[in-house]
Amino acid sequence: MLVKNPGFTLVAVLTLALGIGANTAIFSAVNAVLLRPLPYGDPHRLVLLNEETKLFSGMSVAWPNYVDWRDQNRSFEPLAAVQPAQLNLTGMDRPERLGGWNVTHDFFSMLGVRPILGRDFLPDDDHAGARPVVLLGYGLFQRRFGADPGVVGRTVILNGHPSSVVGVLPASFRFYYGDADVFRPIGPLADALQERDDHAGIYVVGRLKPGVTLDAARVDMDTIARRLERGYPKTNTGNRVALALLENDVVHGIQPVLLVLSAAVGFVLLIACANVASLLLARATARAREIAIRCALGAGRRRLLRQVLTESSLLALLGGGLGLLLAAWLTDLLLGMVPSSVPRIDELRLDATVLGFTLVLSLVTGLLFGLAPAWQSCHAGVAESLKEGSRGSSGGRRQQRFRSILVTSEVALSLVLLIGAGLMARSFLRLRDVDPGFRPDDLLSAQFVLPQTAYPDDARIRVFADRLLDRVRALPGVTAAGLVNPLPLSLEGWQTDFWTEDGPVPARGEAPYSDYHVVAGDYFKTMGIRLIRGRVFGDTDNETAPPVALVNETLARRFWPDRDPVGRRMRTGSADAPGPWMTVVGVVADVKQYGLDSEQKTQFYRPLRQLPLRPLSLVVRTAADPAGLTPALRQAFASVDADLPINKVRPMGQLLDDASAPKRLSFLLLGSFAATALLLAAVGIYGVLAFSVAQRTQEIGIRMALGARRRDVLWMVFGQGLRLALAGVALGVTAALGVTRLMSGLLFGVSPTDPATLVAVSALLLGVALLACVVPARRATRVDPLVSLRSE
């Protein structure tokens, strides 16, 4: 029968392909990011540990605390430490800045990862004075060494120090907290990490012993933290240990988005099922006489049920096959749209799990939309169906009511999706309206790290900064240049505790914290950061001058709400080891550091001449397209230091786009699914009305013969469609008021129950519903009373 009705089959298969394809594509992302185990041995027992206080969570771990954790715990087999390291690769055809990690020797054995070439780190590699050795990530092994197995044993120059390559990690290895080009033992660096108040970016990963639960490990580590608190009150008062399963921590940021998208495509599939069920019900009505004749000749209900469910399953499998092709295209589209910062997104693929999901989904879908038509076909009255005038029978009316319920449900589900998409759209627009605190147009940035071997003291860092800024300012098209660390919107930050001269000296662990930045050159002019009061740094704010600082508006309001901050003094450090007093010379506008939707932090700035740092970012304002300046900028760096690599050379506008990318992606995907659902709901309304007009042709003819005007007929059809839409809107708004609250964590600057969004989306859906009524209504007005009466 499917071959005999190609139009019906095509519409049904395409409708199902949309629902199944969207679900398969999103499931492939869910599978890659949330469901597929991490590529480590027995990953469910891996735990991430860090320190936390009353004021801060997610703190890195002081090295001496890690050593005590490692030696005193009873819950973990190995307890390994890992610390990010920015490394300059030199001594080759061109320098390159690498993302690296300093790790304890047991890090890879704890993860269950073995090198594919060479060997793992040994305990003898992991102590002060050991011969420097490294493990290469597979990407670097291919990119810079041509996948040459002979690389093992070669010497590479990292940050000016020669190191011997002892192994290469497998291509399947991933470390989800940053680039993993190269790994070094942390032991040779430990002498510089012996202070308990030095939280130098170290994090700890452990493997739970067999039979030990996460809760038991928390109790164990809390006992150790309290013991350290008693033993080292100056540095460890209030410090506790936070534990999280590694597999949860890796994906905690993207999990809510994927769950919302999964619910959205689930709604799309339900709407598609309702549409196809409605089509099958209409087809069952058209075949009522055929089925009645077969029943009268002795066909059993089980046989009829089997036939209808077989047809629906075949439709679902055809839709699943086409949906799989659609999913393959959608996954490629997703990979191009999703920011590379999303963890595990590079592992997205249509594997056996996804194919199995599509098959099961197709079969369940066939059962879902086939049950109602099958029941209708097998329980229709034989005598009634054999009557000539059965179009207005009670069975037909029951079927019409059921189809109306299906369409009302479609409208309600579509409205929930549309409201969710509308809220995400408003969030995205609100996010785009946020003032980042600087002018991103015609602004270029580049990051670099000065190696200690070439720049061992503060004086050389100052000389480099001056020479670089002189060279960059001389480039054609450059109007201003400056240096900063860390770069705004980089999601990286430096924090320190501090207090003000006119405030009380805080106790240990109770001092307020602030972000701080080190700047040089015309940084504030280059970035377009407004000066609110006072002055910016000048050439006289050098190493021989009294320490000075600039503060942002938030810090000024919080600590000097009714006074002029200019001329006030502040200092960093703790009460027993305070830094020098700094005089505030100016107040500048707030600048976003951790994302456009992040809470504004207190910030203060120090001049590079007084606080030299090695990791820096150059910012350049140009008179033309900043991207065109990149080659000249690289030459300027090379003219100052030919062995210094730079990376992340990009317009600041790109950082601004990246900051809103997650909201933009959620809006685009949810909006696409909502538009698909709206289209399917409109088709559903059209189908119900078209079927109703066909069923009521005789009634319409009689009405017109008795004097009904075309306007009355139009209103009758439009009224039916409007009633369906209004019922769906009422149901959908009620559901949305509960469902959208689950999205509150994804929204920015808009309430989950925003009235403007609810009204606008409801009006849009009602408008589309009225458009879907136009063709059936016009068809009804063209009914010829004489023809319709004769046909009956």
C-alpha positions in Angstrom: 0.0 0.0 0.0 3.0 2.4 0.6 4.0 2.0 -3.0 0.5 2.8 -4.2 0.5 6.0 -2.3 3.9 7.6 -3.1 2.7 11.1 -2.0 1.6 9.9 1.4 4.8 7.8 1.8 7.1 10.7 0.9 5.5 13.1 3.3 5.5 10.6 6.2 9.2 9.5 5.6 10.4 13.2 5.3 8.5 14.1 8.5 10.0 11.2 10.4 13.5 11.9 8.9 13.4 15.4 10.4 12.6 14.1 13.8 14.9 11.0 13.8 17.8 12.9 12.1 17.7 15.7 14.7 17.6 13.3 17.6 20.4 11.2 16.1 22.7 14.3 15.6 22.1 15.6 19.1 22.5 12.1 20.6 25.8 11.7 18.8 27.0 14.8 20.7 25.5 13.6 24.0 27.2 10.2 23.4 30.6 11.8 22.6 30.5 14.3 25.5 28.5 12.8 28.3 28.1 9.0 27.8 31.3 7.7 26.2 33.8 6.9 29.0 36.9 9.0 29.2 39.8 7.4 27.3 41.5 6.2 30.4 41.7 2.9 32.3 38.6 2.4 34.5 37.7 6.2 34.3 34.8 6.0 36.7 37.2 5.8 39.7 39.2 8.9 38.7 38.8 12.0 41.0 39.9 15.6 40.7 40.9 17.3 43.9 41.6 20.9 44.7 41.6 23.3 47.7 38.7 25.6 48.7 38.1 28.2 51.4 35.0 30.2 52.5 35.8 32.8 49.8 37.0 30.6 47.0 36.2 27.3 45.4 38.3 25.6 42.8 41.7 26.8 44.1 44.8 25.2 43.0 46.8 23.1 45.5 49.9 24.2 47.3 52.7 21.7 46.6 53.4 20.9 50.3 49.7 20.2 50.9 49.7 17.8 47.9 52.7 16.0 49.4 50.9 15.6 52.7 47.7 14.5 50.9 49.7 11.9 48.9 51.4 10.5 52.0 48.5 10.5 54.5 45.4 9.5 52.5 43.9 6.0 52.7 41.5 6.4 49.8 43.6 6.6 46.6 46.0 4.3 45.0 48.3 6.9 43.3 47.6 10.6 43.9 49.2 12.5 41.0 49.8 16.3 40.6 49.5 18.2 37.4 50.4 21.9 36.7 49.9 23.8 33.4 53.1 25.1 31.8 53.5 27.5 28.8 56.7 26.4 27.0 58.6 27.9 24.1 59.9 25.4 21.6 63.1 26.7 20.0 66.2 25.4 18.2 64.1 24.2 15.2 63.2 25.9 11.9 60.8 28.2 13.7 59.9 28.8 17.3 56.5 27.7 18.6 54.6 28.3 21.9 53.3 25.0 23.3 50.7 24.0 25.8 52.4 21.8 28.3 52.0 20.2 31.7 54.3 19.5 34.6 53.2 16.1 36.1 54.4 13.7 38.8 56.0 10.5 37.4 52.9 8.4 38.2 50.4 10.6 36.4 50.1 8.5 33.2 50.2 5.1 35.0 47.4 6.4 37.3 45.3 7.3 34.2 46.1 3.9 32.6 47.8 5.5 29.6 51.0 4.1 28.0 53.3 5.8 25.5 53.2 4.3 22.0 56.9 5.0 21.6 59.6 5.0 24.2 58.8 4.8 27.9 56.8 6.5 30.7 58.4 8.8 33.3 60.3 7.0 36.1 60.7 7.9 39.8 64.3 8.8 38.9 63.1 11.5 36.5 60.9 13.2 39.1 63.3 14.8 41.6 65.5 17.8 41.9 68.7 17.5 39.8 67.3 14.9 37.5 68.1 14.9 33.8 65.4 16.9 32.0 63.1 14.6 30.0 59.8 15.1 28.2 56.9 13.1 26.7 55.5 14.4 23.4 51.8 14.6 22.7 50.8 12.9 19.4 49.8 16.2 17.7 53.2 17.7 18.3 54.9 14.5 17.3 53.2 14.6 13.9 53.3 18.4 13.4 56.9 19.2 14.2 58.7 15.9 14.0 56.9 14.3 11.0 55.8 11.2 13.1 59.4 10.0 13.0 59.9 7.2 15.5 63.5 8.3 15.8 62.4 11.3 17.8 62.8 9.2 21.0 66.3 10.1 22.4 66.4 13.5 20.6 67.0 16.7 22.4 64.4 19.5 22.3 64.8 23.0 23.6 62.0 24.2 25.9 62.1 27.6 27.5 65.8 27.6 26.7 66.6 24.3 28.5 67.6 21.1 26.6 65.4 18.1 27.4 65.6 14.5 26.1 62.5 13.0 24.5 61.8 9.7 26.2 58.4 8.8 24.7 55.4 9.7 22.6 51.8 9.5 23.9 49.1 7.7 21.8 46.8 9.6 19.4 43.8 8.6 21.5 45.1 10.4 24.6 43.2 13.5 25.7 43.7 15.9 28.6 40.6 18.1 28.8 42.0 21.1 30.7 44.1 22.6 27.9 46.5 21.9 25.1 48.6 18.8 25.7 51.6 19.2 23.4 54.3 18.2 25.9 54.7 16.8 29.4 57.6 17.3 31.9 58.2 15.8 35.4 57.3 18.3 38.1 59.9 17.1 40.6 62.9 19.1 39.2 60.7 22.2 39.7 59.5 21.5 43.2 62.2 23.4 45.0 60.4 26.6 43.9 57.0 25.4 45.2 57.8 24.8 48.9 55.6 27.6 50.4 52.2 26.5 51.7 50.6 29.8 50.7 51.8 29.4 47.1 48.9 28.1 45.0 50.9 27.8 41.8 48.2 26.2 39.5 48.7 22.6 40.7 45.7 20.3 40.6 45.5 16.7 41.8 44.1 13.6 40.2 43.7 10.4 42.0 42.3 6.9 41.5 39.9 5.6 44.2 41.0 2.3 45.7 38.7 -0.6 45.0 35.7 -0.5 47.4 36.2 3.2 48.4 33.3 5.5 47.6 33.6 9.2 46.8 31.9 10.1 50.0 34.4 8.0 52.0 37.2 9.7 50.2 35.7 13.1 51.2 35.7 12.2 54.8 39.3 10.9 54.6 40.6 14.1 52.9 38.6 16.4 55.3 40.4 14.7 58.2 43.8 15.4 56.5 42.8 19.0 55.8 41.8 19.6 59.5 45.1 18.0 60.6 47.0 20.4 58.3 44.9 23.3 59.6 46.1 22.6 63.1 49.7 22.1 62.1 49.9 25.1 59.8 47.4 27.7 61.0 49.0 30.6 59.2 48.5 29.1 55.8 45.9 26.4 56.1 43.2 27.9 58.4 39.8 27.4 56.7 41.3 25.3 53.8 39.4 22.2 52.8 39.6 19.7 50.0 37.0 19.6 47.2 36.5 16.3 45.3 34.7 15.6 42.1 34.6 12.7 39.7 36.8 13.6 36.8 34.2 12.5 34.2 31.7 15.0 35.8 34.1 17.9 36.1 35.2 17.7 32.5 31.7 18.2 31.1 29.9 20.2 33.9 29.8 23.4 31.8 28.2 21.9 28.7 26.0 19.2 30.3 22.9 21.6 30.9 23.0 22.8 27.2 23.1 19.2 25.8 20.2 18.1 28.1 18.1 21.1 27.0 18.8 20.3 23.3 18.1 16.6 23.9 14.7 17.6 25.3 14.1 19.9 22.3 14.8 17.3 19.7 12.6 14.9 21.7 9.8 17.3 21.3 10.4 17.6 17.6 10.2 13.8 17.3 6.9 13.7 19.3 5.5 16.3 16.9 6.6 14.3 13.9 5.0 11.2 15.4 1.8 13.0 16.0 1.8 14.3 12.4 2.4 10.8 10.9 -0.2 9.3 13.2 -2.7 11.9 12.0 -1.8 11.0 8.3 -2.3 7.3 9.1 -5.6 8.0 10.7 -6.7 9.8 7.6 -5.5 7.0 5.5 -7.3 4.5 7.7 -10.5 6.4 7.1 -10.0 6.3 3.4 -9.4 2.6 3.6 -12.3 2.0 6.0 -14.5 0.2 3.4 -11.6 -1.9 2.2 -10.8 -3.0 5.8 -14.5 -3.6 6.5 -14.8 -5.9 3.5 -11.7 -7.8 4.5 -13.2 -8.2 8.0 -16.5 -9.3 6.6 -14.6 -12.0 4.5 -13.0 -13.4 7.7 -9.7 -11.4 8.2 -8.8 -11.5 11.9 -8.0 -8.4 13.9 -4.5 -9.7 14.8 -3.7 -10.0 11.1 -4.9 -6.4 10.4 -3.0 -5.1 13.4 0.1 -6.8 12.2 -0.3 -5.3 8.7 -0.8 -1.7 10.0 2.1 -2.0 12.5 4.3 -3.5 9.8 3.5 -0.5 7.5 4.3 2.0 10.3 7.5 0.2 11.2 8.6 0.2 7.5 7.8 4.0 7.3 9.9 4.5 10.5 12.8 2.5 9.2 12.8 4.5 5.9 12.6 7.7 7.9 15.4 6.4 10.1 17.6 5.7 7.1 17.0 9.1 5.6 17.4 10.6 9.1 20.8 9.0 9.5 21.9 10.8 6.3 20.5 14.0 7.7 22.3 13.3 11.0 25.6 12.8 9.2 25.2 16.3 7.7 24.0 17.8 10.9 27.0 16.4 12.9 29.4 18.0 10.4 27.5 21.2 10.8 27.7 20.9 14.6 31.5 20.4 14.4 31.8 23.6 12.4 29.5 25.6 14.8 30.6 24.4 18.2 33.5 26.3 19.8 36.7 24.2 20.1 36.6 24.9 23.9 33.7 22.5 24.3 35.2 19.4 25.9 35.3 16.2 23.9 33.5 17.7 20.9 36.3 16.5 18.6 35.3 13.0 19.5 31.8 13.4 17.9 31.2 10.7 15.3 28.4 8.3 14.1 29.7 5.2 15.8 28.0 1.8 16.5 26.3 3.2 19.6 24.7 6.0 17.5 23.7 3.6 14.8 22.1 1.3 17.4 20.3 4.3 18.9 18.9 5.3 15.5 17.7 1.8 14.8 16.0 1.5 18.2 14.6 5.0 17.9 13.1 4.2 14.5 11.4 1.0 15.7 10.0 2.7 18.8 8.9 5.6 16.7 7.1 3.3 14.3 5.3 1.7 17.3 4.5 5.1 18.8 2.8 6.6 15.8 1.3 3.3 14.5 -0.7 2.2 17.6 -3.6 4.6 17.2 -4.2 3.9 13.5 -3.8 0.2 14.1 -6.4 0.3 17.0 -8.7 2.4 14.8 -8.5 0.0 11.9 -9.1 -3.1 14.0 -12.0 -1.7 16.0 -14.0 0.1 13.4 -17.6 -1.2 13.0 -17.9 -3.4 9.9 -21.5 -2.7 9.2 -21.1 1.1 9.7 -18.0 1.2 7.5 -19.9 -0.6 4.7 -22.6 2.1 4.6 -22.3 4.5 1.8 -22.8 7.5 4.0 -20.2 6.7 6.6 -18.3 9.9 6.3 -20.2 11.4 9.1 -20.3 8.3 11.3 -19.5 8.2 15.0 -16.2 6.5 14.2 -15.2 9.3 11.9 -16.1 11.8 14.6 -14.1 10.0 17.2 -11.1 9.9 14.8 -11.5 13.6 14.1 -11.5 14.3 17.8 -8.4 12.2 18.3 -6.6 14.0 15.4 -7.6 17.3 17.0 -6.0 16.2 20.3 -2.8 15.2 18.4 -2.7 18.6 16.7 -3.3 20.5 20.0 -0.4 18.5 21.5 1.7 19.5 18.5 0.9 23.1 19.0 1.6 22.9 22.7 5.0 21.2 22.2 5.9 23.7 19.5 5.1 26.6 21.7 7.3 25.3 24.5 10.2 25.0 22.0 9.5 28.5 20.6 9.4 30.0 24.0 12.7 28.4 24.9 14.2 29.6 21.6 12.8 33.1 22.3 14.3 33.2 25.7 17.7 32.1 24.3 17.4 34.7 21.6 16.8 37.5 24.1 19.6 36.2 26.3 22.0 36.3 23.3 20.9 39.9 22.4 21.3 41.0 26.0 24.7 39.5 26.1 25.7 41.3 22.9 24.6 44.5 24.5 27.0 44.1 27.5 29.8 46.6 27.6 33.0 44.7 27.8 34.7 47.8 29.1 36.9 48.3 26.0 36.5 49.1 22.3 37.1 45.8 20.4 37.1 47.3 16.9 40.5 47.7 15.1 42.2 46.0 18.0 44.7 43.1 17.7 46.2 41.0 20.4 49.1 38.5 20.7 50.3 36.3 23.6 53.8 35.3 24.5 56.0 34.1 27.5 59.5 35.4 28.1 61.7 32.4 29.1 63.6 32.7 32.3 66.8 31.6 30.6 66.8 34.6 28.3 65.2 37.0 30.7 66.5 36.0 34.1 65.9 39.3 35.9 63.4 42.2 36.0 65.7 44.6 34.1 65.8 42.5 31.0 62.0 42.1 31.0 61.7 46.0 31.2 64.2 46.4 28.3 62.3 43.9 26.2 59.0 45.6 26.8 60.4 49.0 25.8 62.0 47.7 22.7 59.0 45.7 21.6 56.6 48.7 22.1 59.0 51.0 20.2 59.1 48.6 17.2 55.3 48.0 17.2 54.5 51.7 17.4 56.7 52.3 14.4 54.6 49.9 12.2 52.5 51.6 9.5 48.8 51.8 10.6 49.5 51.4 14.3 47.9 54.2 16.4 48.6 52.8 19.9 50.2 49.8 21.6 50.4 48.4 25.1 51.2 45.2 27.1 49.0 43.5 29.7 48.7 40.3 31.7 46.2 38.7 31.8 44.3 39.8 28.6 40.6 40.8 29.1 38.0 38.2 28.2 40.8 35.5 28.2 39.0 33.6 31.0 42.3 33.7 32.8 43.0 35.7 35.9 45.5 36.6 38.6 44.1 37.1 42.1 45.6 38.3 45.4 44.3 39.3 48.8 44.7 42.9 49.8 43.5 45.5 52.2 43.2 49.3 52.4 45.0 51.7 54.7 41.8 53.1 56.1 40.3 49.7 56.8 41.0 47.0 59.5 43.8 44.6 59.0 42.0 41.3 58.1 42.7 38.0 59.8 44.2 35.1 57.9 41.8 33.9 55.3 39.4 36.8 55.7 41.1 39.4 53.5 39.2 40.4 50.3 40.5 39.1 47.0 40.8 41.1 43.8 41.9 40.4 40.2 45.0 42.3 39.3 46.7 43.2 35.9 50.1 44.3 35.0 50.3 46.8 32.1 52.8 48.8 30.1 52.8 51.4 27.3 49.6 53.1 26.3 47.5 50.1 27.4 44.4 52.1 28.5 44.4 54.3 25.4 45.0 51.2 23.2 42.1 49.3 24.7 39.8 52.3 24.9 39.3 51.8 28.6 37.7 55.0 30.1 39.6 56.9 32.8 37.0 57.9 35.4 39.2 59.9 37.8 42.8 60.7 38.4 45.5 59.6 35.8 46.9 56.6 34.1 50.5 55.3 34.5 53.3 57.3 33.0 57.0 56.8 32.3 57.9 58.1 35.8 56.0 55.2 37.4 59.2 53.1 37.3 61.1 50.8 39.6 62.6 53.7 41.5 59.3 55.5 42.1 56.9 54.8 44.9 54.5 51.9 44.1 51.2 53.0 42.4 48.0 51.4 41.3 44.9 52.0 39.3 41.6 50.5 40.5 38.3 49.8 38.7 34.9 51.3 39.5 33.7 48.2 41.4 36.7 48.2 43.7 36.4 52.0 44.3 32.7 51.7 45.1 33.2 48.8 47.4 36.0 50.1 49.5 35.7 53.9 49.2 31.9 54.4 48.6 31.7 58.0 49.8 35.3 59.1 49.3 37.7 59.8 46.4 39.9 56.8 46.0 42.7 58.8 44.4 45.5 59.3 46.9 44.3 56.4 49.1 46.7 53.5 49.8 46.3 49.7 49.6 48.6 46.7 49.9 48.7 43.0 49.0 49.7 40.0 50.9 48.9 38.8 54.4 49.2 40.6 57.7 52.3 38.7 58.7 53.9 39.1 55.2 52.5 42.3 53.7 53.5 43.8 50.4 54.5 47.5 50.0 51.9 50.2 50.3 50.6 51.3 46.8 49.1 54.7 46.2 45.9 54.8 44.0 46.5 57.3 41.2 43.3 56.8 39.2 40.0 55.0 38.7 39.2 53.3 35.4 36.0 51.6 34.0 35.2 48.0 34.8 36.4 45.5 32.2 35.0 42.0 31.7 37.5 39.2 32.4 35.7 35.9 32.7 33.0 36.3 30.1 30.3 38.8 29.2 27.8 37.1 31.5 30.2 36.9 34.5 29.8 38.9 37.7 32.0 42.0 37.6 35.1 41.5 39.8 37.2 44.0 41.6 40.3 44.8 39.6 43.4 46.8 40.1 46.4 47.5 37.8 50.1 47.8 38.4 52.8 49.2 36.0 55.1 46.6 34.4 58.1 48.7 35.4 57.3 48.1 39.0 56.0 44.5 38.8 57.6 42.7 35.8 56.0 39.5 34.6 57.1 37.0 31.9 53.7 35.9 30.5 52.3 38.9 28.6 49.9 39.9 25.8 50.5 42.7 23.3 47.5 44.8 22.3 47.6 47.0 19.2 45.1 49.5 17.8 45.2 50.0 14.1 43.9 52.4 11.6 42.7 49.6 9.3 41.8 45.9 9.4 43.8 44.5 12.3 44.2 41.1 10.8 46.3 42.6 8.0 48.9 43.6 10.5 49.7 40.1 11.6 52.8 39.5 9.4 54.3 42.8 10.3 53.7 42.1 14.0 55.5 38.8 13.8 58.4 40.5 12.1 58.5 43.1 14.9 58.7 40.3 17.5 61.5 38.6 15.6 63.5 41.8 15.3 63.5 42.0 19.1 64.0 38.2 19.9 64.1 35.8 17.0 63.7 32.8 19.3 60.5 34.1 21.0 57.3 32.5 19.6 54.0 34.2 19.8 50.5 32.7 19.6 46.8 33.5 19.6 47.4 36.4 17.3 43.8 37.5 16.8 41.5 40.5 16.7 39.9 41.3 20.1 36.5 41.3 18.3 37.1 37.5 18.0 37.4 37.2 21.8 34.1 39.1 22.0 32.5 36.7 19.6 33.9 33.7 21.4 32.5 35.1 24.7 29.0 35.0 23.3 29.5 31.8 21.2 27.8 29.3 23.7 24.7 31.5 23.9 24.7 32.0 20.1 25.0 28.2 19.5 22.2 27.4 21.9 20.0 30.0 20.4 20.7 28.8 16.8 20.2 25.1 17.5 17.1 25.6 19.7 15.7 28.1 17.2 16.2 25.7 14.3 14.5 22.9 16.2 11.7 25.3 17.2 11.2 26.4 13.6 11.0 22.8 12.5 8.4 22.1 15.2 6.4 25.1 14.1 6.5 24.0 10.5 5.3 20.5 11.5 2.6 21.9 13.7 1.4 24.1 10.9 1.3 21.0 8.6 -0.7 19.2 11.3 -3.3 22.0 11.5 -3.5 22.1 7.8 -4.0 18.3 7.6 -6.7 18.3 10.2 -8.6 21.1 8.5 -8.2 19.7 5.0 -9.4 16.3 6.2 -12.3 18.0 8.1 -13.3 19.9 4.9 -13.2 16.7 2.9 -15.3 14.8 5.5 -17.8 17.7 5.8 -18.2 18.4 2.0 -21.9 17.4 2.1 -22.6 19.4 5.3 -20.9 22.5 3.7 -22.9 22.0 0.5 -26.2 21.8 2.5 -25.3 24.9 4.5 -24.5 26.8 1.3 -27.7 25.5 -0.3 -29.6 26.8 2.7 -28.2 30.3 2.3 -24.8 30.2 4.2 -22.5 32.8 2.8 -18.8 32.2 1.9 -17.8 34.3 4.9 -19.7 32.0 7.2 -17.9 29.0 5.7 -14.6 30.7 6.0 -15.3 31.5 9.7 -16.3 27.9 10.3 -13.0 26.6 9.1 -10.9 29.4 10.6 -12.8 29.0 13.8 -12.0 25.3 14.0 -8.3 26.0 13.3 -8.2 28.8 15.8 -9.8 26.7 18.5 -7.1 24.0 18.0 -4.4 26.6 18.1 -5.8 28.4 21.2 -6.1 25.1 23.1 -2.5 24.3 22.2 -1.3 27.7 23.2 -3.0 27.5 26.6 -1.6 24.1 27.2 1.8 25.1 25.9 2.1 28.3 28.0 1.2 26.3 31.1 3.8 23.7 30.3 6.4 26.4 29.4 6.0 28.1 32.8 7.4 25.0 34.4 9.8 23.7 31.8 11.6 27.0 31.1 12.6 27.3 34.8 14.9 24.4 34.1 16.7 26.6 31.6 17.4 29.4 34.1 21.1 28.6 34.3 21.4 29.1 30.5 19.7 32.5 30.4 21.2 35.9 30.9 19.3 39.1 31.6 15.9 37.6 31.1 13.4 35.8 33.3 12.4 32.2 32.5 8.8 33.4 32.6 9.4 36.6 30.6 5.9 38.0 29.7 7.1 39.7 26.5 8.5 36.5 25.2 5.4 34.5 26.1 3.1 37.0 24.4 5.3 37.4 21.3 5.8 33.7 20.7 2.1 32.9 21.3 1.1 35.6 18.8 3.6 34.2 16.2 2.2 30.7 16.6 -1.4 31.8 16.3 -0.4 33.8 13.2 1.2 30.7 11.6 -1.9 28.6 12.6 -4.2 31.1 10.8 -2.0 30.9 7.7 -2.3 27.1 7.8 -6.1 27.6 7.7 -6.1 29.6 4.5 -6.0 26.8 1.9 -8.6 24.5 3.6 -10.8 27.5 4.1 -10.6 28.6 0.5 -11.3 25.0 -0.6 -14.4 24.9 1.6 -15.8 28.1 0.0 -15.4 26.6 -3.5 -17.6 23.7 -2.7 -20.5 23.5 -5.2 -23.6 22.6 -3.3 -25.2 20.7 -6.3 -22.1 18.6 -6.9 -21.6 17.8 -3.3 -25.2 16.8 -2.8 -25.3 14.6 -5.9 -22.1 12.9 -4.8 -23.7 11.8 -1.6 
